[in-house]
Amino acid sequence: MTDNNAEPGREPRLGYVTCASPAGTHRMAYREWGDPDNDKVLLCVHGLTRTGRDFDQLARELAAHYRVVCPDVVGRGMSDWLIDSAHYVIPQYVADMLTLIARLRPARLDWVGTSMGGLIGMGLAGTLAFSAAMRPNRDGAGLPPEMSLKLGKVVLNDIGPTLNYQGLARIGEYVGRPGEFASFQEAVDYVRSVSYGFGEHGQAAWEDMTRSVMQEKDGRWIKHYDLRIAEPFATQSEAELKASEALLWSAYESLPGPLLIVRGEQSDLLTPETLQEMLRRHPQAVQHIVPRVGHAPTFRDEAEIAPVRRFLLEQD
């Protein structure tokens, strides 16, 4: 279901797709920019506690070239909350994205993933590669495009297969903490305090970024996500994180096309050493460093949007 009344390229159309988890079904919301008949799709997927509205500025810039789709990952924003919080994990998010992709039926699918959104992109690439390798040969069977789909160009925003544990611990300190504020300005001040890695922004930008993750209820402002997303996140030990790295590196290496790795110069999640290893392991990877920014660049102004736009729109 989509709302087709929004002006193409200026404001998004809101849609929903029904997904499944082992505990039941849930709706995932997404906003869609540009020509709905354009089969060249750009999926933009946000970070752990954010929403698809983080990509409004980038989507407006690219809506003339792509059908830009920005989902609210389940448990966030306009999407449903899961019945069982144990399913707030990357495999579930990948499954939801596959359901969305089946709805969109792209001839070409490019990807921009910030933090968690980048992990979902790597997980999706690994799933598609494994499925292609295991699927019986059915040449001439007339399969629909999504059955043989591969990711095209990919932008990984301040994320990699090796995650700095100290950076994860910083995020874990606030992600599941209840937040209720008596005024919108108090909510803005809170978002600014836990998102200092986003870099310098004016008051209007911080207010906009606050509206993406806070909602007003009974005169107070509360977090616009299920606090239980922290539960599986909090159970990961440093040893378990290390054990999962091999799978993440394998998924990363399965990314089939050109790759842009964006890193905040002061990032505490993607280290310079991991970035160099990513460049070494992927022959089509290039890097862009955003100065005076930590985790993670926001793609809100021209200086941050331009390298992404150039990478996505240049000929392969």
Salt bridges, closest charged atoms under 4 A:
GLU11 OE2 - ARG60 NH2 3.25
GLU32 OE2 - ARG13 NH2 3.38
GLU32 OE2 - ARG67 NE 2.26
ASP54 OD1 - ARG50 NH2 2.81
ASP56 OD2 - ARG53 NH2 2.80
GLU61 OE1 - ARG309 NH1 2.80
ASP72 OD2 - ARG31 NH1 3.45
ASP96 OD2 - HIS26 NE2 2.94
ASP110 OD1 - ARG108 NE 2.98
GLU146 OE2 - ARG105 NH1 3.21
ASP158 OD2 - HIS295 ND1 2.55
GLU180 OE2 - ARG220 NE 2.63
GLU207 OE1 - ARG211 NH2 3.99
ASP208 OD2 - ARG300 NH2 2.95
ASP226 OD2 - ARG228 NH2 2.84
GLU245 OE2 - LYS242 NZ 3.63
GLU253 OE2 - ARG281 NH1 3.20
ASP268 OD2 - ARG170 NE 2.53
GLU277 OE2 - ARG280 NH2 2.63
GLU277 OE2 - ARG281 NE 2.83
GLU302 OE2 - ARG309 NH2 2.53
ASP316 OD2 - ARG108 NH1 3.00
ASP316 OD1 - LYS153 NZ 3.29
